[in-house]
Amino acid sequence: MSTKINKESKNEIMKYRGEPHFTLQWHITAKCDQDCMHCYRYAKPTYEQELKNELSYEDCCKIIDDFSNTFNTYGMPTRINFTGGDPLLRKDIFDLIVYARKKEIDVGILGNPNYLDYETTKKLKDIGVSSYQVSIDGLEETHDRLRGRKGLFKDTIRAIHALENVGIRSVVMFTLSRENANELIGVIHTVAKEGVSIFDFARIVSIGAGEQFREQTLTSQEYKRLLLQVLEEYRCLQENGNKTYFGRKDHLWKLLYQELGLLKPFPKDKETIYSGCGIGSSILTILADGTVYACRRLPVEIGKVPEQSIRDIFINSSEHNKMRQVEKMRKCSKCELVQFCRGCPAVAYATHRDYMAPDPQCWKEI
């Protein structure tokens, strides 16, 4: 089952994507004052290139214009998540946010808590930032160790309160490995107690500094058992009136839901990709030097901006089009959930150096 993206046709893009929404994850700078043990930004040689060749403000504005014009043509809502490094370490970040908002692009930030005092959060709110994502990777001792600075857990809680107080949605992401899996439930309780707007977790991808965690991934059955535990915690918290939204970022939730009888009947249409991994359909990543990836956790270059247009990269990149060839996914192509899941190609790539290989934490027998 292969879906070709016709460069003249919104309908063809929609056929793959299921619904109109496009997100650009933009690593606007590689500068960072944290030293996280699993960070992908330390991948070489990209890290040094990003530090030395950070895009100028003028080039960034050209890219924002290009992004807006490209997807406005198709009538698609757009979002930029500025990240890094720490995007607040880029001196013109506020100007870039204002420029993007003038184009009616929704703007979020994926960053560090270090500089989130009242003045900064209020300014971010005033210029139109809708959400700010920080990380909590364990309870206090574990989080501080994994993220490289004592006191960071407390700073993160303080930042969450600062964000919520000015009306920016706080988002907390947990990066899951064997190193911290036993603290995931505790973190879920913590974010619920602290009034976080959105919580989710993602499996570690062993690239960059994360290579040292290659042997720290859960087995497929361990992961399934953990998902069942997490689901029960989510249910209990929601039944007790907790207002945190608990996301289901990992596409393997679909497999679990199918096994529990919680999925709606499959549609008669067996061609459209309705959900699952957004690679090739609803996401792109730009690094600080303009290198474009389909996903930041899948370190395979598909283009370069502003030398190339986003439209040309998205539609015509040969590597990007290979990623769309769902029928070549060695396990997922045989699965009835292929329209809704497809696991995580980035996890597969980190394990096998092949994004078409099976997701190692998928427990389904094919």
FIDO-568512 format. One line per 2 residues: number of its first residue (from 0); for each residue x, y, z of C-alpha. Coordinates in steps of 0.2 Angstrom, whole numbers, always signed. Layout:
// residues N
NUM = X:Y:Z  ...
END
This chain:
// residues 366
0 = +0:+0:+0  +9:+16:-6
2 = +2:+33:-6  +10:+45:-18
4 = +9:+64:-14  +4:+73:-29
6 = +12:+90:-29  -3:+99:-36
8 = -16:+90:-26  -22:+94:-8
10 = -33:+78:-10  -18:+67:-12
12 = -9:+74:+3  -25:+72:+13
14 = -27:+54:+7  -11:+50:+17
16 = -13:+62:+31  -31:+59:+36
18 = -34:+76:+43  -27:+93:+40
20 = -14:+99:+52  +5:+102:+50
22 = +18:+104:+63  +36:+110:+61
24 = +48:+106:+75  +62:+119:+73
26 = +78:+117:+83  +81:+136:+81
28 = +98:+134:+91  +110:+121:+97
30 = +115:+131:+112  +110:+123:+128
32 = +116:+125:+146  +110:+107:+151
34 = +119:+91:+149  +105:+78:+147
36 = +112:+60:+147  +101:+54:+132
38 = +101:+70:+122  +100:+67:+103
40 = +108:+84:+99  +125:+78:+102
42 = +125:+67:+87  +140:+71:+76
44 = +144:+79:+65  +127:+88:+65
46 = +130:+96:+82  +146:+105:+77
48 = +138:+110:+61  +123:+118:+70
50 = +133:+127:+82  +144:+135:+69
52 = +131:+138:+55  +115:+144:+65
54 = +103:+152:+53  +102:+171:+52
56 = +86:+180:+58  +83:+185:+39
58 = +84:+166:+34  +72:+161:+48
60 = +59:+174:+42  +61:+167:+24
62 = +58:+150:+31  +43:+155:+41
64 = +36:+164:+25  +39:+148:+15
66 = +31:+137:+28  +15:+148:+29
68 = +13:+150:+11  +16:+131:+7
70 = +2:+125:+19  -10:+139:+17
72 = -11:+134:-1  -19:+118:+5
74 = -29:+126:+18  -20:+117:+32
76 = -18:+124:+50  +0:+126:+54
78 = +10:+125:+70  +29:+129:+74
80 = +36:+121:+90  +52:+131:+93
82 = +65:+120:+102  +84:+118:+103
84 = +95:+117:+112  +86:+129:+123
86 = +76:+141:+111  +77:+155:+125
88 = +96:+156:+122  +93:+163:+105
90 = +93:+182:+106  +80:+185:+93
92 = +68:+171:+98  +54:+183:+104
94 = +55:+192:+87  +54:+176:+78
96 = +38:+171:+88  +30:+188:+84
98 = +34:+185:+65  +26:+168:+65
100 = +11:+174:+75  +8:+187:+62
102 = +7:+173:+49  -7:+165:+60
104 = +5:+151:+64  +1:+143:+81
106 = +17:+143:+91  +23:+132:+105
108 = +40:+130:+114  +49:+114:+118
110 = +63:+120:+130  +71:+121:+147
112 = +63:+128:+163  +79:+138:+168
114 = +73:+155:+162  +55:+154:+165
116 = +52:+168:+178  +36:+178:+179
118 = +42:+191:+167  +48:+179:+154
120 = +32:+168:+154  +21:+184:+154
122 = +30:+190:+139  +28:+173:+130
124 = +10:+174:+134  +8:+192:+127
126 = +16:+188:+110  +5:+172:+108
128 = +14:+157:+114  +1:+144:+117
130 = +11:+130:+126  +28:+126:+133
132 = +34:+109:+135  +47:+104:+148
134 = +54:+87:+153  +52:+77:+169
136 = +61:+60:+167  +59:+53:+185
138 = +57:+58:+203  +68:+72:+209
140 = +85:+62:+211  +83:+52:+195
142 = +77:+67:+185  +92:+78:+191
144 = +104:+64:+187  +98:+61:+170
146 = +96:+79:+165  +113:+84:+172
148 = +110:+97:+186  +105:+96:+204
150 = +90:+106:+208  +82:+105:+190
152 = +67:+95:+196  +62:+109:+208
154 = +65:+122:+194  +54:+112:+183
156 = +40:+112:+195  +42:+131:+198
158 = +42:+134:+179  +26:+124:+177
160 = +17:+135:+190  +24:+150:+181
162 = +17:+145:+165  +0:+140:+171
164 = -1:+156:+181  +0:+167:+165
166 = -11:+155:+155  +1:+146:+144
168 = -2:+127:+144  +11:+117:+153
170 = +16:+101:+144  +27:+88:+152
172 = +36:+75:+142  +44:+59:+150
174 = +58:+50:+140  +56:+32:+145
176 = +70:+19:+147  +73:+5:+159
178 = +83:+17:+169  +67:+26:+174
180 = +52:+15:+170  +49:+11:+188
182 = +46:+30:+191  +34:+34:+177
184 = +18:+31:+188  +26:+42:+202
186 = +29:+56:+189  +11:+54:+183
188 = +5:+57:+200  +16:+72:+202
190 = +11:+81:+186  -7:+78:+191
192 = -5:+85:+208  +5:+100:+201
194 = -9:+105:+189  +0:+101:+172
196 = -11:+104:+157  -4:+90:+146
198 = +7:+75:+150  +14:+61:+139
200 = +29:+50:+137  +40:+44:+123
202 = +52:+29:+122  +70:+33:+121
204 = +78:+33:+104  +97:+28:+106
206 = +105:+41:+95  +117:+55:+99
208 = +121:+54:+118  +107:+42:+119
210 = +118:+28:+112  +123:+24:+130
212 = +105:+19:+133  +105:+6:+119
214 = +104:-8:+131  +91:+1:+142
216 = +76:-1:+132  +61:-12:+138
218 = +57:-28:+130  +40:-28:+120
220 = +31:-38:+134  +38:-27:+148
222 = +32:-12:+138  +15:-19:+136
224 = +13:-22:+155  +19:-5:+158
226 = +6:+2:+146  -8:-7:+155
228 = -2:+0:+172  -2:+18:+165
230 = -19:+16:+157  -26:+11:+174
232 = -18:+26:+182  -25:+37:+169
234 = -42:+30:+172  -41:+32:+190
236 = -35:+50:+190  -49:+55:+177
238 = -62:+47:+187  -57:+57:+202
240 = -59:+73:+192  -41:+77:+188
242 = -40:+90:+174  -23:+85:+167
244 = -24:+78:+149  -15:+62:+147
246 = -9:+60:+129  -7:+44:+120
248 = +8:+49:+109  +15:+32:+107
250 = +6:+23:+92  +7:+6:+101
252 = -7:+12:+111  -18:+8:+96
254 = -12:-10:+97  -16:-11:+116
256 = -33:-3:+113  -37:-16:+99
258 = -33:-30:+111  -44:-23:+125
260 = -58:-20:+112  -58:-1:+114
262 = -55:+3:+95  -70:+8:+84
264 = -73:-4:+70  -61:-2:+56
266 = -67:+9:+41  -71:+0:+24
268 = -58:+11:+16  -42:+1:+17
270 = -30:+14:+8  -31:+30:+19
272 = -18:+32:+33  -29:+39:+47
274 = -17:+41:+61  +0:+34:+68
276 = +17:+40:+64  +17:+57:+56
278 = +33:+55:+46  +30:+59:+28
280 = +13:+66:+31  +11:+79:+45
282 = +28:+84:+52  +45:+91:+47
284 = +60:+95:+58  +73:+109:+54
286 = +89:+109:+63  +98:+125:+68
288 = +109:+125:+52  +94:+122:+40
290 = +96:+104:+38  +79:+96:+37
292 = +73:+79:+44  +57:+70:+43
294 = +58:+68:+62  +71:+74:+74
296 = +73:+57:+81  +76:+49:+64
298 = +93:+57:+59  +91:+55:+40
300 = +93:+71:+30  +79:+74:+17
302 = +84:+92:+12  +91:+109:+17
304 = +82:+126:+19  +82:+140:+14
306 = +91:+134:-1  +77:+122:-5
308 = +58:+126:-3  +49:+117:+10
310 = +36:+112:-3  +50:+104:-14
312 = +57:+95:+1  +41:+88:+7
314 = +34:+82:-9  +50:+78:-20
316 = +63:+72:-8  +68:+55:-13
318 = +72:+50:+4  +56:+57:+11
320 = +46:+47:-2  +55:+31:+3
322 = +48:+34:+21  +30:+35:+14
324 = +31:+17:+6  +21:+9:+19
326 = +21:-7:+9  +39:-9:+12
328 = +38:-9:+31  +43:-26:+35
330 = +31:-30:+49  +18:-16:+49
332 = +13:-18:+31  +6:-35:+36
334 = -4:-29:+50  -22:-24:+50
336 = -17:-8:+61  -6:-1:+47
338 = -18:+13:+44  -18:+18:+62
340 = -1:+13:+70  +15:+8:+61
342 = +25:+9:+78  +40:+21:+78
344 = +52:+21:+63  +64:+31:+74
346 = +65:+17:+87  +67:+4:+73
348 = +81:+15:+65  +90:+17:+81
350 = +89:-2:+84  +92:-9:+66
352 = +99:+7:+57  +84:+4:+45
354 = +67:+14:+47  +58:+0:+38
356 = +63:-13:+51  +50:-19:+64
358 = +48:-8:+80  +57:-19:+93
360 = +44:-15:+106  +29:-20:+96
362 = +23:-36:+104  +11:-41:+90
364 = +14:-58:+82  +13:-56:+63
END
